[in-house]
Amino acid sequence: MKNIVLILTLIATFYFKSQGQYLQAFVQQDGTIITQPILVDGQIEKNGADLPQLTGFPKHILANSTFKNFRNLTLADLDGDGTDEIIVGVNQTMYVFSAQGLVWEKPIIGVAIYPPSVADMDGDGRLEIAWNTGGTLPGRLYLTDDKGIDLPNFPLNFDNHWMLSAPTLADLDGDGKMEIIVCERVSPAGKIHALRMDGTSFHPNFPISLDRTPAVTPSVGDVDGDGALEIIVFSTQSQYVLNLDGTLQTGFPKQVEGLRYSYQSPILRDLDRNIGLEIVAAGHGDFPEYFARNGRGEYLEEWKKPVVENSWTYSTPTIIDYEDEPLILMSRPNGGEADEMLYAWRADGSLLDGFPIVKTGGLEGIIAVADVDDDKAPELIFGSNIFEVATGKGFIHAYELDGTGEVPNFPLRPNGWTYMNGVCIGDVNGDQLMDLVVLSYTQNFGAAPDSAYVNVYPLSAAFNPDRVWWHTYKGNNTRDGNTASPLINQVLHPEQKVAFRVFPNPTLGSIYVQLHDFQDVEQADYIVLTCTNILGQVVQQKNIPSSWNKEYHLELENLPKGVYFVSLHTKRQNLGVAKIVVKEPK
């Protein structure tokens, strides 16, 4: 059967090269990708400027012939120099690149498919890197320091099982150290683990068995409004909400007739202004839909939305703040005929003016949001499920959020497919301008070795946290899917450098906030200092006069021990977010 598919693919590729046509990609149940020829109805958008890449890019890497990368790669400042490194696992190697070239590479067991998760997990000021492997090779869970050195007891081996999707990093018990929430495939079902940094189980009840194969990267947030975190995960058949002791919330697991899940990792956000976060995602199956449900698994009004033409979609949501309310972005696949493919819904389920976007080719990858054309307004940046055979190139589109169409100089045309991926947004070369970093790949079905490409497109738009709304898979490098606190989930999220420092940290309840360079702060009447807890709830807020002398003393009023986030911003400038730990007095 495999030989027949290969022969048909080669015939189709030869034919469509001669016709100048296109291929469309699909994910199969086993996680592999197939393609089929399509005829394009009318002019496809392919007239973007041929933007040059950063010197030395794209990087060319030998890819796995069977399993391709999903959900792009990771950007993080690993060495503290103020610029982003590129962290990407391809096939059986983990790579870290800087603007100057390869920083380090690490051979790994199993195939890396999803992007690494990155955070300062223990509060020591250095970043840790976690990732899963699997495929047809033995799977592992890796946890390393910023130089790729394994932490004690890692990598973890769960009977050589495939470790699915990306690890989720979250401080579950408020002790200042993050746990790792990760899914294991135990065919035909699976398990979800919650692990401490030493590799031991977070609670004796873990791992928890799921009824079918784990389908998504888990999310963590307070969905029932009780002040404690819950773990949200889907199997291919059911939705689970777990308490931190591994017990199920009442009414779960929850199944919906005709609805299945794969790759549509949920995002958490308060949409109805009631207590608890809503669970926003999509599903496929007999009756595909986009949905938002509360912590009891009940649909919000206007939030059971059938997918047009019953299309199966593996879209994972993007949720940003726009015009003072949440805006939910999701997509669906599309072929050679121009049709609706990307939606922007308000919290009440109504469509934003100018949506859906109608175009040739659809989308099931990441929808990033940033001001890429320096017009002080957000654009949507995304890949495509189609590929031009004659050029061997894919597509990275950018559309205005005001509904006026594609941004000038787009789409970008990287080598290979961008299917199931997208862009990460950061500053790789330290010039204070935005870089779009794209992972693309070839799909030759064994007829020739496959390649992965790490592409870096420097833009002329300023890299400013206030102009980056969604920059990576699930909104931040922890992959926790929790958008309760917008400041924390913007591009300056807790694991990155900020424009100030907080000390002492840990603290017994009194802190000093000191700006690194007061001259870099725009002229403003005051600076807003906000302290939030791990649920995104504001626990203290102060307006600091602009006449302050670089150092501000704050008494944290009656805060229980735990992890908190301190952020500074003016009306137009975000100075970042710093994590602090409040300890109990001895």
C-alpha positions as CSV (number, residue, x, y, z in Angstrom):
1,M,0.0,0.0,0.0
2,K,2.8,2.4,0.9
3,N,4.5,1.8,-2.5
4,I,1.2,2.5,-4.3
5,V,0.9,5.8,-2.4
6,L,4.5,6.7,-3.3
7,I,3.9,5.9,-7.0
8,L,0.7,8.0,-7.1
9,T,2.4,10.9,-5.3
10,L,5.4,10.8,-7.7
11,I,3.0,10.7,-10.7
12,A,1.0,13.6,-9.3
13,T,4.1,15.6,-8.5
14,F,5.4,15.2,-12.1
15,Y,2.1,16.1,-13.6
16,F,1.5,19.1,-11.4
17,K,5.0,20.4,-11.9
18,S,4.2,20.5,-15.6
19,Q,0.9,22.3,-14.9
20,G,2.3,24.7,-12.2
21,Q,-0.3,23.5,-9.7
22,Y,-0.6,22.8,-6.0
23,L,-0.8,20.1,-3.3
24,Q,-3.0,20.1,-0.2
25,A,-1.9,18.4,3.1
26,F,-3.8,16.2,5.5
27,V,-2.9,14.6,8.9
28,Q,-3.7,10.9,9.2
29,Q,-4.7,9.2,12.4
30,D,-1.2,7.9,13.0
31,G,0.2,11.5,12.9
32,T,1.7,11.2,9.4
33,I,0.9,13.6,6.6
34,I,-0.4,12.8,3.2
35,T,-0.9,15.2,0.3
36,Q,-3.2,15.3,-2.8
37,P,-3.2,17.5,-5.9
38,I,-5.7,20.3,-6.1
39,L,-6.8,22.7,-8.9
40,V,-6.7,26.3,-7.8
41,D,-9.8,28.3,-8.7
42,G,-8.5,31.7,-9.7
43,Q,-5.4,33.6,-8.6
44,I,-3.7,32.4,-5.5
45,E,-2.0,35.0,-3.3
46,K,1.7,34.5,-4.1
47,N,2.9,37.9,-5.0
48,G,4.5,38.9,-1.8
49,A,7.9,40.5,-1.8
50,D,10.9,38.1,-1.7
51,L,12.0,39.3,1.7
52,P,15.7,38.4,2.4
53,Q,16.3,36.2,5.4
54,L,18.8,36.9,8.2
55,T,22.4,36.3,7.1
56,G,23.1,32.6,7.5
57,F,19.5,31.5,7.3
58,P,17.6,29.4,6.4
59,K,19.3,26.5,8.3
60,H,18.9,23.2,6.5
61,I,18.4,20.1,8.7
62,L,17.8,16.5,7.7
63,A,14.2,15.7,8.7
64,N,12.5,12.5,9.6
65,S,10.9,10.9,6.5
66,T,7.7,9.8,8.3
67,F,7.0,12.3,11.1
68,K,7.1,16.1,10.5
69,N,7.2,18.9,13.1
70,F,3.9,20.3,14.4
71,R,3.4,23.8,16.0
72,N,6.7,25.3,14.9
73,L,9.6,25.9,17.2
74,T,10.6,27.9,20.3
75,L,12.3,31.3,20.9
76,A,13.8,32.1,24.3
77,D,16.8,34.1,25.6
78,L,18.8,31.2,26.9
79,D,22.1,33.1,27.7
80,G,20.6,36.3,29.1
81,D,22.1,38.6,26.4
82,G,18.8,40.2,25.5
83,T,18.3,38.3,22.2
84,D,16.4,35.2,21.4
85,E,17.9,31.8,20.7
86,I,16.0,29.4,18.4
87,I,15.3,26.0,20.0
88,V,14.0,23.3,17.7
89,G,14.0,19.5,17.7
90,V,14.1,17.9,14.3
91,N,14.2,14.1,13.9
92,Q,16.5,12.7,16.6
93,T,18.4,15.9,17.4
94,M,17.7,19.0,19.5
95,Y,19.3,22.2,18.1
96,V,19.8,25.7,19.5
97,F,20.7,28.5,17.0
98,S,21.6,32.1,17.6
99,A,21.9,34.8,14.9
100,Q,25.6,33.8,14.6
101,G,24.9,30.1,14.0
102,L,24.7,26.8,15.9
103,V,25.0,27.2,19.7
104,W,24.7,23.5,20.6
105,E,23.1,20.3,19.4
106,K,22.1,17.2,21.3
107,P,21.4,13.7,20.0
108,I,18.1,12.4,21.5
109,I,16.2,9.2,21.7
110,G,13.0,9.2,19.7
111,V,11.6,11.8,17.2
112,A,11.0,15.3,18.3
113,I,7.7,16.6,16.8
114,Y,6.4,19.4,19.1
115,P,8.3,22.5,20.1
116,P,10.2,22.5,23.4
117,S,8.6,24.2,26.5
118,V,10.9,26.7,28.3
119,A,10.7,28.4,31.6
120,D,12.7,29.2,34.7
121,M,11.2,26.3,36.6
122,D,13.0,26.6,39.9
123,G,13.4,30.4,40.2
124,D,17.2,30.3,40.0
125,G,17.3,32.8,37.1
126,R,18.2,30.2,34.5
127,L,15.9,28.6,32.0
128,E,15.1,24.9,31.7
129,I,14.0,23.2,28.5
130,A,11.5,20.3,28.4
131,W,10.4,18.3,25.4
132,N,8.8,15.0,24.4
133,T,9.8,12.4,21.8
134,G,8.1,9.5,20.2
135,G,7.1,8.3,16.7
136,T,8.0,4.8,15.7
137,L,11.1,5.1,17.9
138,P,11.2,4.8,21.8
139,G,9.7,7.9,23.4
140,R,11.3,10.0,26.2
141,L,10.6,13.1,28.3
142,Y,13.6,15.3,28.4
143,L,14.4,18.1,30.9
144,T,17.7,20.0,30.5
145,D,19.4,23.2,31.5
146,D,20.0,26.1,29.1
147,K,23.1,24.3,27.7
148,G,21.3,21.1,26.9
149,I,22.7,19.1,29.9
150,D,20.2,16.6,31.3
151,L,18.9,17.3,34.8
152,P,19.2,14.5,37.3
153,N,17.0,11.5,36.6
154,F,16.2,12.7,33.0
155,P,15.4,11.7,30.3
156,L,12.4,9.7,31.7
157,N,11.5,6.5,30.0
158,F,7.9,5.3,30.3
159,D,8.3,1.8,28.8
160,N,9.5,3.3,25.6
161,H,6.0,4.7,24.9
162,W,5.4,7.7,22.7
163,M,5.2,10.9,24.7
164,L,2.6,13.0,23.0
165,S,2.3,16.7,22.2
166,A,4.3,19.2,24.2
167,P,5.0,19.2,28.0
168,T,3.1,21.8,30.0
169,L,5.0,23.7,32.7
170,A,3.1,25.1,35.7
171,D,3.6,25.6,39.4
172,L,0.7,23.5,40.7
173,D,1.3,23.8,44.4
174,G,2.7,27.4,44.7
175,D,6.1,26.3,46.1
176,G,8.0,28.4,43.5
177,K,8.9,25.4,41.4
178,M,7.1,24.3,38.3
179,E,5.8,20.9,37.6
180,I,5.7,19.1,34.2
181,I,2.4,17.8,32.9
182,V,2.8,15.4,30.1
183,C,0.9,12.7,28.2
184,E,1.9,9.1,27.5
185,R,0.4,7.0,24.7
186,V,-0.4,3.5,25.9
187,S,-2.2,2.1,22.8
188,P,-5.1,2.2,22.4
189,A,-5.4,4.6,25.3
190,G,-3.0,6.7,27.4
191,K,-2.1,8.4,30.6
192,I,-1.4,11.9,31.9
193,H,1.5,12.5,34.4
194,A,2.2,15.4,36.7
195,L,5.9,15.3,37.6
196,R,8.3,17.3,39.8
197,M,11.6,18.6,38.5
198,D,13.4,15.5,40.0
199,G,11.2,13.2,37.9
200,T,9.0,12.0,40.8
201,S,5.2,12.1,40.7
202,F,3.6,15.3,41.9
203,H,0.9,13.2,43.7
204,P,0.5,9.5,44.5
205,N,-2.7,9.3,42.3
206,F,-0.7,10.2,39.1
207,P,-0.5,9.0,36.4
208,I,-4.2,9.1,35.5
209,S,-5.5,6.7,32.8
210,L,-7.4,8.2,29.9
211,D,-10.1,6.3,27.9
212,R,-8.4,6.8,24.5
213,T,-5.1,8.2,23.2
214,P,-4.2,11.6,24.6
215,A,-5.0,14.2,22.0
216,V,-3.7,17.6,23.1
217,T,-1.1,19.5,25.1
218,P,-2.7,19.9,28.5
219,S,-3.8,23.3,29.9
220,V,-3.7,24.5,33.5
221,G,-6.1,27.1,35.1
222,D,-8.9,27.6,37.5
223,V,-12.0,26.6,35.5
224,D,-14.4,26.2,38.4
225,G,-13.6,29.4,40.3
226,D,-12.6,27.7,43.5
227,G,-9.2,29.4,43.7
228,A,-7.2,26.3,42.8
229,L,-5.8,25.1,39.5
230,E,-7.2,22.3,37.4
231,I,-5.6,20.3,34.6
232,I,-7.5,20.2,31.4
233,V,-6.7,17.5,28.8
234,F,-8.6,15.7,26.0
235,S,-8.4,12.1,24.9
236,T,-9.4,11.5,21.3
237,Q,-12.9,10.7,22.7
238,S,-13.4,12.7,25.9
239,Q,-12.7,15.9,27.7
240,Y,-11.1,15.7,31.2
241,V,-10.9,18.2,34.0
242,L,-8.6,17.0,36.8
243,N,-8.1,18.3,40.3
244,L,-4.5,18.5,41.5
245,D,-4.8,15.3,43.4
246,G,-5.7,13.5,40.1
247,T,-9.4,13.1,41.0
248,L,-12.0,14.0,38.3
249,Q,-14.2,17.1,38.5
250,T,-17.9,16.2,38.8
251,G,-19.3,15.3,35.4
252,F,-16.1,14.4,33.8
253,P,-14.9,12.8,31.6
254,K,-17.4,14.4,29.2
255,Q,-18.2,13.1,25.8
256,V,-20.2,14.7,23.0
257,E,-21.8,12.5,20.4
258,G,-20.1,12.7,17.0
259,L,-17.2,14.8,18.4
260,R,-13.6,13.7,18.6
261,Y,-10.3,15.5,19.4
262,S,-6.8,15.7,17.9
263,Y,-4.2,18.5,18.1
264,Q,-6.8,21.2,19.1
265,S,-5.1,22.1,22.3
266,P,-7.5,24.1,24.5
267,I,-7.0,27.7,25.6
268,L,-8.5,29.0,28.9
269,R,-10.1,32.4,29.2
270,D,-13.0,34.1,31.1
271,L,-15.5,34.8,28.4
272,D,-18.8,35.2,30.4
273,R,-17.4,37.3,33.3
274,N,-18.5,34.6,35.8
275,I,-16.2,32.9,38.1
276,G,-13.8,30.4,36.5
277,L,-12.2,30.2,33.1
278,E,-13.8,28.8,30.0
279,I,-12.3,26.0,27.9
280,V,-12.0,27.1,24.2
281,A,-11.1,24.6,21.5
282,A,-12.4,22.7,18.5
283,G,-13.2,19.1,17.6
284,H,-13.6,17.0,14.5
285,G,-15.5,13.8,13.8
286,D,-19.1,13.4,12.5
287,F,-20.1,16.8,13.7
288,P,-17.0,19.1,13.9
289,E,-17.4,22.2,15.9
290,Y,-15.7,25.2,17.6
291,F,-16.7,25.5,21.2
292,A,-16.4,27.3,24.5
293,R,-17.5,25.4,27.6
294,N,-17.4,26.3,31.3
295,G,-15.8,24.3,34.1
296,R,-18.8,22.0,34.3
297,G,-18.5,21.1,30.6
298,E,-21.6,23.1,29.6
299,Y,-21.6,25.1,26.3
300,L,-21.7,28.9,26.6
301,E,-24.6,30.5,24.7
302,E,-23.7,31.0,21.0
303,W,-20.6,28.8,21.5
304,K,-21.4,25.5,19.8
305,K,-20.4,26.5,16.3
306,P,-20.5,23.8,13.5
307,V,-17.5,23.9,11.2
308,V,-18.5,24.9,7.7
309,E,-19.0,21.9,5.3
310,N,-18.3,19.6,8.3
311,S,-14.6,20.1,7.7
312,W,-12.3,18.4,10.1
313,T,-10.1,21.0,11.7
314,Y,-7.1,20.6,13.9
315,S,-7.0,24.4,14.7
316,T,-5.8,25.4,18.2
317,P,-7.2,28.7,19.3
318,T,-5.6,32.1,19.7
319,I,-7.2,34.4,22.2
320,I,-6.1,38.1,22.6
321,D,-7.5,41.3,24.1
322,Y,-8.9,43.5,21.3
323,E,-11.1,46.5,21.8
324,D,-11.3,45.8,25.5
325,E,-12.7,42.3,25.3
326,P,-11.4,38.8,24.4
327,L,-11.2,37.9,20.7
328,I,-11.1,34.3,19.7
329,L,-9.3,33.2,16.5
330,M,-9.7,29.8,14.9
331,S,-9.5,28.3,11.5
332,R,-10.3,25.4,9.2
333,P,-8.7,23.7,6.2
334,N,-9.6,24.7,2.6
335,G,-8.5,23.6,-0.8
336,G,-8.2,25.2,-4.2
337,E,-11.5,27.1,-4.1
338,A,-11.6,30.4,-2.2
339,D,-13.7,29.9,0.9
340,E,-14.0,31.1,4.5
341,M,-11.1,29.7,6.5
342,L,-10.2,32.0,9.5
343,Y,-12.7,33.4,12.0
344,A,-12.5,36.1,14.7
345,W,-15.2,35.9,17.3
346,R,-16.0,38.2,20.2
347,A,-16.7,36.7,23.6
348,D,-20.5,36.6,22.9
349,G,-19.9,34.5,19.8
350,S,-20.5,37.3,17.3
351,L,-18.1,37.7,14.3
352,L,-15.8,40.7,14.1
353,D,-16.4,42.9,11.1
354,G,-14.4,41.7,8.1
355,F,-14.5,38.1,9.1
356,P,-14.3,35.3,8.2
357,I,-11.2,35.6,5.9
358,V,-12.0,34.1,2.5
359,K,-9.1,32.8,0.5
360,T,-7.6,29.8,-1.3
361,G,-5.9,27.4,1.0
362,G,-6.8,26.9,4.7
363,L,-5.1,26.7,8.0
364,E,-4.7,24.3,10.9
365,G,-1.5,25.8,12.5
366,I,-0.7,28.6,14.8
367,I,-2.3,32.0,14.4
368,A,0.2,34.6,15.6
369,V,-0.8,38.2,16.2
370,A,1.6,41.2,16.0
371,D,2.1,44.5,14.4
372,V,4.3,43.4,11.5
373,D,3.9,46.4,9.3
374,D,4.5,49.1,11.9
375,D,1.0,50.6,11.6
376,K,0.3,50.4,15.3
377,A,-2.5,47.8,14.8
378,P,-2.5,44.0,15.0
379,E,-2.1,41.7,12.1
380,L,-2.7,37.9,11.9
381,I,0.2,35.8,10.7
382,F,-0.2,32.2,9.7
383,G,0.9,29.4,7.4
384,S,-1.1,27.3,4.9
385,N,-2.2,23.8,4.1
386,I,-1.2,24.1,0.5
387,F,2.1,24.1,-1.4
388,E,3.2,25.2,-4.8
389,V,4.9,22.3,-6.6
390,A,6.7,24.3,-9.3
391,T,8.6,26.5,-6.8
392,G,8.8,24.0,-3.9
393,K,7.6,26.8,-1.6
394,G,4.9,27.2,1.0
395,F,3.2,30.3,2.4
396,I,3.2,32.6,5.4
397,H,0.3,35.0,5.2
398,A,-0.3,38.2,7.2
399,Y,-3.8,39.7,7.2
400,E,-5.0,43.0,8.8
401,L,-7.3,42.4,11.8
402,D,-9.5,45.3,10.6
403,G,-10.6,43.1,7.7
404,T,-8.9,45.0,4.9
405,G,-7.0,42.1,3.5
406,E,-3.4,40.8,3.1
407,V,-0.5,43.0,4.3
408,P,1.8,44.4,1.6
409,N,4.9,42.3,1.0
410,F,3.1,39.1,2.1
411,P,2.8,36.2,1.7
412,L,6.4,35.1,2.5
413,R,7.5,32.0,0.6
414,P,9.8,29.7,2.6
415,N,11.1,26.5,1.1
416,G,8.8,23.5,1.8
417,W,5.5,23.2,3.7
418,T,4.3,25.4,6.6
419,Y,1.4,23.0,7.3
420,M,0.5,22.6,11.0
421,N,3.2,25.1,11.9
422,G,3.3,28.9,11.6
423,V,5.5,31.6,13.0
424,C,7.2,32.6,16.3
425,I,7.8,36.3,16.9
426,G,10.9,37.6,18.7
427,D,14.2,39.5,18.2
428,V,16.9,37.0,17.1
429,N,19.7,39.5,16.2
430,G,19.2,42.2,18.9
431,D,18.4,45.1,16.6
432,Q,15.1,45.8,18.4
433,L,13.2,45.0,15.3
434,M,10.7,42.1,14.9
435,D,11.8,38.8,13.4
436,L,9.4,36.1,12.1
437,V,10.9,32.6,12.7
438,V,9.3,29.8,10.6
439,L,9.9,26.1,10.6
440,S,9.1,24.5,7.2
441,Y,9.8,21.1,5.7
442,T,9.7,19.0,2.6
443,Q,7.5,16.0,2.1
444,N,9.0,13.5,-0.4
445,F,7.5,10.2,1.0
446,G,10.8,8.4,0.8
447,A,11.5,9.3,-2.8
448,A,14.3,11.6,-1.6
449,P,15.6,12.6,1.9
450,D,13.4,15.2,3.6
451,S,14.6,18.5,4.9
452,A,13.5,20.9,7.6
453,Y,14.3,24.6,7.3
454,V,14.7,27.2,10.1
455,N,13.8,30.5,8.4
456,V,14.3,33.9,10.0
457,Y,12.7,36.9,8.3
458,P,13.8,40.3,9.7
459,L,11.1,43.0,9.5
460,S,11.3,46.7,9.8
461,A,8.6,46.8,12.5
462,A,9.7,47.6,16.0
463,F,9.9,44.7,18.4
464,N,7.7,46.1,21.3
465,P,5.9,43.8,23.7
466,D,2.8,46.0,23.4
467,R,2.6,45.2,19.7
468,V,2.9,41.4,20.0
469,W,-0.3,39.8,21.2
470,W,0.3,36.1,20.5
471,H,3.8,35.0,19.6
472,T,4.0,31.2,19.9
473,Y,2.1,27.9,20.3
474,K,-0.5,28.2,23.1
475,G,0.5,31.8,23.8
476,N,3.7,31.3,25.8
477,N,6.6,28.9,26.2
478,T,5.1,27.1,29.3
479,R,2.3,25.9,27.0
480,D,-0.2,26.2,29.9
481,G,-2.9,27.8,27.7
482,N,-3.9,30.1,30.5
483,T,-4.7,33.6,29.3
484,A,-6.2,34.8,32.6
485,S,-3.5,37.5,32.9
486,P,-2.9,39.2,29.5
487,L,0.3,40.9,30.7
488,I,1.9,37.6,31.7
489,N,1.1,36.0,28.3
490,Q,2.4,38.7,26.0
491,V,5.8,38.4,24.5
492,L,7.4,39.5,27.8
493,H,6.2,36.4,29.7
494,P,7.8,35.3,33.0
495,E,10.7,33.3,31.5
496,Q,12.1,36.3,29.6
497,K,14.1,39.4,30.6
498,V,12.4,42.5,31.9
499,A,13.2,46.2,32.2
500,F,13.4,46.1,36.0
501,R,14.3,43.9,38.9
502,V,12.5,42.9,42.1
503,F,14.3,42.2,45.3
504,P,14.5,40.5,47.7
505,N,13.2,37.4,45.9
506,P,12.0,35.2,47.6
507,T,10.5,37.7,50.0
508,L,8.6,37.6,53.3
509,G,6.2,40.3,52.0
510,S,8.2,43.5,51.3
511,I,9.8,44.1,47.9
512,Y,11.8,46.8,46.1
513,V,11.2,47.4,42.4
514,Q,14.2,48.9,40.6
515,L,14.3,50.0,36.9
516,H,17.4,49.0,35.0
517,D,17.5,52.4,33.1
518,F,14.9,55.0,33.8
519,Q,15.8,56.9,30.7
520,D,14.4,54.1,28.5
521,V,10.9,54.6,30.0
522,E,8.6,56.9,28.0
523,Q,7.4,60.1,29.5
524,A,4.3,59.4,31.5
525,D,2.3,60.8,34.4
526,Y,2.6,57.5,36.3
527,I,3.7,53.9,36.0
528,V,1.2,51.1,36.9
529,L,2.6,48.3,39.1
530,T,0.3,45.2,39.2
531,C,0.8,42.1,41.3
532,T,-1.2,39.0,40.2
533,N,-1.4,35.5,41.5
534,I,-0.9,32.3,39.5
535,L,-4.6,32.4,38.5
536,G,-4.1,35.8,36.8
537,Q,-6.1,37.5,39.5
538,V,-5.0,41.0,40.5
539,V,-4.1,41.0,44.2
540,Q,-2.5,44.5,44.4
541,Q,-2.1,47.5,42.1
542,K,-0.4,50.8,42.6
543,N,0.0,53.9,40.4
544,I,3.6,55.1,40.9
545,P,4.3,58.8,40.1
546,S,6.8,59.3,37.3
547,S,8.9,61.4,39.7
548,W,10.0,58.2,41.6
549,N,13.7,57.8,41.9
550,K,14.2,54.5,40.1
551,E,13.5,52.4,43.2
552,Y,10.0,51.8,44.7
553,H,9.2,50.1,48.0
554,L,6.1,48.0,48.2
555,E,4.5,46.2,51.1
556,L,2.7,43.1,49.8
557,E,-0.4,43.2,51.9
558,N,-1.3,39.9,53.7
559,L,-0.4,37.7,50.7
560,P,-0.2,34.0,51.5
561,K,2.9,32.1,50.5
562,G,3.1,31.2,46.8
563,V,4.2,32.5,43.3
564,Y,3.1,35.9,42.1
565,F,3.9,38.1,39.1
566,V,4.8,41.8,39.3
567,S,4.3,43.8,36.1
568,L,5.0,47.4,35.2
569,H,3.4,49.4,32.3
570,T,2.5,52.9,31.2
571,K,-0.3,53.7,28.9
572,R,1.7,52.7,25.9
573,Q,4.7,50.8,27.1
574,N,4.9,47.4,28.8
575,L,8.0,47.1,30.9
576,G,7.6,43.4,31.5
577,V,6.7,40.8,34.1
578,A,8.8,39.4,36.9
579,K,8.1,36.3,38.9
580,I,8.4,36.5,42.7
581,V,8.0,34.0,45.5
582,V,6.4,34.9,48.8
583,K,7.6,32.7,51.7
584,E,6.1,32.1,55.2
585,P,7.9,33.9,58.0
586,K,9.9,31.4,60.1
